[in-house]
Amino acid sequence: MRLARILGRVFCTRQEPSIEGKKLLLIQPLNWEDESPAGPAIVAADAVGAGAAEKVFWVAAREAAVAFEDVPPVDAAVVGIVDGRRVKNFRTAGGAG
């Protein structure tokens, strides 16, 4: 799974019938460590109802298509909303913490 920030929505006048009614988002992939941009912005189908400027995690390829019941032809899908994260020093010496 990858981290991204939602930049906005994408609207289409014509689209594949199997993605009709699905929200398309413009997302900026981010590095987990410092949240710097990790490549160009991409379009992803929204499987979780994410909103503007939220941090989300997304998947690509086959995992993106199976995020939906009807398996539409999508190559990227938002599958979760990030409420918080901890990357560095998530373990303490000696076990739990």
N, C-alpha and C positions, 0 to 999 in steps of 0.2 A: 504494500500500500504506500501511497505517496501523499505528501502534504501539498496543499494549494490554498490560495486565497481567491474568493470569487470577485471577479472584476465587473461582471454585469451579465445581462441576458442576451440571448441570440433569438431573433424572430425570423421566421421563414414564411414566404408567401406560398411556396410549394415545397413539399417534402414527401419522403417515403411514407406510404400509408401506415406502416407498422410503428412509426415513431410519432404519429399524430397524437396530440394531447400530452406529450412528454415535454417537460421544461428543459430547454437547452441553456447551459451556462457557459460563459467565457471565464476560464480559470487560469490563474498564473501559478504554475508549479513552483514549489519552494523547497529549499534544502531544510532538512529537519534540524540541523545543528544551529543555524543562525538566521533562518527564515529569509535568506537572500534568494532572488529569482534563480530558478534551475531550468532555464530554457525558455522558449517562446510560449506565449499564451495559447491555449487550445480550447476547443469546444467539447464539453462533456454533458451527457444526459444526466439529469438529476433524479436519483432514486430515493432521496430522503427528505425533500422539501427544504433545502438549504436556502438561506437568504443573502442579501447583499452584504459584501465585505466580510462574510464569515470565513473562518479557516475550516477547511474540510479535508477529508482524505478520499482519495480516488484510486481507481484501478483501471487498467488498460487491457486491450485484447479480448480474449474469450471471457475473462472474469467480468468485464464490463457488460457484455451482452447477457450473461446469466444473472446479473443483478436485478433483472426484471422478469416477471412471470412469462411474458410472451416472447422473450428473446429477440429483441429488435436488432437491426444491423448498426450497432454503435461500437466505437472503438475505445471510448473513455466514458466512465460513469462515476459520479460522486456517490459514495456509499456510506458516508458518515460525516458528522459535524464534530469538530474538535472543540471540546470545552476547556481543555488545559493539557499541558504536556510537561514532561520532565525528561531531558535527554542525558545530561551529564550528572555523574555522581548519584545515579539512582539506586545504587547498592552501597551499604556500609560494610565495613570490615566485620566479619563474624556473623553475617546473616541478615535478619529482618531489619527494616529501617526505612 
